[in-house]
Amino acid sequence: MKQELRDRVDHEIANGRIWRAKEILRGSFSGDFDPDRCEAYGQVLLQMNDLKEAGSYLFVSGERKPGYLAAIDIFMEHFVTMKSKNRLLSLPGRIHRVNVDDWPTNLVDELNRLGFIDEIRKYQRGHIIHSPSRKWTGRMAEIGCGTLIITLTLLAIVGLFTVINLLVSM
């Protein structure tokens, strides 16, 4: 997490505006997965007493500090009972778009210990944003939209010439 972002968050917390710190951090999740940002967001959620949500972010951050464990346990109660295909997508912070091999080591070790790492790898193959099948379907969507725009433009031009010909012939 960039120092500038951390400074802004710390400033808001110091001034008693935890809600604003939460907004700043939530808005910063538009990029790639960042374990430090997940931890910072989890810390803010802890201060707001949103334990289940805090636990999810602290869980994926890979950090296991004593103050985090109760929130992580609350999240895990829900996580372990989910259908296997929903586990990956239930993880926050855009982590599902990052290959499991690039996740924090503590997180991978814990998922492996729980017996979930293989199923997550299986379901992740279809959800990583840079997978070949995603590129192909994205490319097809781009081609389809491009074709539609060109067709509509040509129809508009033909229609304009038709109207002009009708007006001139009158």
Sequence and secondary structure as in RCSB ss.txt:
>XXXX:A:sequence
MKQELRDRVDHEIANGRIWRAKEILRGSFSGDFDPDRCEAYGQVLLQMNDLKEAGSYLFVSGERKPGYLAAIDIF
MEHFVTMKSKNRLLSLPGRIHRVNVDDWPTNLVDELNRLGFIDEIRKYQRGHIIHSPSRKWTGRMAEIGCGTLII
TLTLLAIVGLFTVINLLVSM
>XXXX:A:secstr
  HHHHHHHHHHHHTT HHHHHHHHHHGGGSS  HHHHHHHHHHHHHTT HHHHHHHHHHHT   GGGHHHHHHH
HHHHTTS HHHHHHH  TTGGGS GGGS HHHHHHHHHHT HHHHHHHHTTT TTSHHHHHHHHHHHHHHHHHHH
HHHHHHHHHHHHHHHHHHH 
